[in-house]
Amino acid sequence: MDQANLVFLVTLCIVGLGFSLKQWGVVSEQDGKVLSRILMHTTFPALMVVSTLHVPLTSSLAAIPFVSIALGSMLLLLAWFVFANRPVRLRGVLTMGIGAFNIGLFGFPIVEGIWGRDALVYAVLYDIGNTLVIFGIVYPVGYYFASGGSQRPPVLATIRRVLRLPPMLGMLVGLTLNLLSLDLPPVLFDMLDTLAKANKSLVLLLLGIYLSFRLEKTQQAAILRLLALRYAGGLVAIALLYAVLPAPTLLRTTLTVCILLPIGMTVLPFSDEFNFDSRVAGTLVNLSLVISFGLLWLLVYWLGLA
């Protein structure tokens, strides 16, 4: 338990450092966007390769991405009907926000810090499903609402975008080498492993840089309603998970953590692209970061998951 508390405290301190650097004018959110692009093309793909290279590809593990897909899809479907009477562009950003999880930026450092690389493998597999939901469902939903509900999303262009993402390419490389039982040359593996280890601290700094507590009062009711739906759905999913996996396992613990992770930051660039209210998207992301951090800390302490 001391190790879990230490990880949460260190996580909070690094996020706070990033937030303080922004408040002191040392860095700006624009600098954060540059750092995000660097991470997207270096540490994230390296982490995906290293994490999937030796993961045991059993039938039980292959089901993990489908858990993520099922949960994200059900939340999106719920939001689709709950916010049906909202203005189309507000409905678009709310529906997009509910279905994506911040696994890479927020989840990986906590999971790896408390439970190690073995648990990180489960989180990576869960993120495979999350990535498919984000670009296979969330992005098309945003496209649909941006057109006023009159146009279908470009299927081929969306598929090409997913396959060109560096983290996705890294995951495909790692899984391919895994299936072929091939190892990377030691020098290349050590280089990728070094980059992967750097990911944890850098992404926490990035979260702090993006963190903001400025809320839009005009949209507070809709935002709070969405967050209530999001976490209520997550708690129901956790109850079902405990019914299916009654015995305590590292897999159950990792999935519990993944289900309670905050809203994915992809809703921010998507909202910019579709000309939705990015302030609503930012508020969703920031509030969910605070809520998820508190929930996970309490849950780990209460259930003794560490």
ABEGO torsion letter per residue (X at the ends): XAAAAAAAAAAAAAAAAAAAAAAAGABBAAAAAAAAAAAAABAAAAAAAAAAAABBBBAAAAAAAAAAAAAAAAAAAAAAAAAAABBAAAAAAAAAAAABBBAAAAAAAAAAAAAEAAAAAAAAAAAAAAAAAAAAAAAAAAAAAAAGGABBBBAAAAAAAAAABAAAAAAAAAAAAAAAGBBBBAAAAAAAAAAAAAAAAAAAAAAAAABBABBBAAAAAAAAAAAAAAAAAAAAAAAAAAAABABBBAAAAAAAAAAABBBBAAAAAAAAAAGBBAAAAAAAAAAAAAAAAAAAAAAAAAAGAX
